[in-house]
Amino acid sequence: MKKNKKELPDGIPEENVYENTHILLYVFYAIAVASVVLLMVNQ
């Protein structure tokens, strides 16, 4: 994690700063695309 990038407001710990896309975001996109594909195939 890069430090001293910018000052955090009071009450926000350093662990809550994300600089990369979370893996669950990719999982949710994959589920959404797969559900649309299934809807189109099963018509």
N, C-alpha and C positions, 0 to 999 in steps of 0.2 A: 504494500500500500504506500502510495506516495504521501509524504508528510509535508506540512507547511505549504500545501497547494493554495489553501485559503483558510481563513480563520473560521472555525465552527461557532455557531451561536451557543450560548450557555444551555446546558441540559441535553446536548446531542453528543453521545459518545463517538469516538473515532470508529468503532466497529460498525456503525450504522451508515457509513459512507461507502457506497458501491461505485466502482469505476468501470466494471464490466457488466455485460448482460448476464442475468442470472439464468442458470440452466433450466429452471422451471418455465421460464418464458418461452424457450425453444420447445419444450414439451407441450405447452398449451397451444402454440402455433401449429405443431404437428397434429395434435388432436383435432383442432379446428379444420385444418385442410383435409384430414382423413374423413371427417364427418361430412364435409361438403362433397367430397368425391363419392362417398357411399350413397349420399342422397341422389346424386346425379346418375350413378350407375344403376340404382335400383328402381328407376322410374318405369 
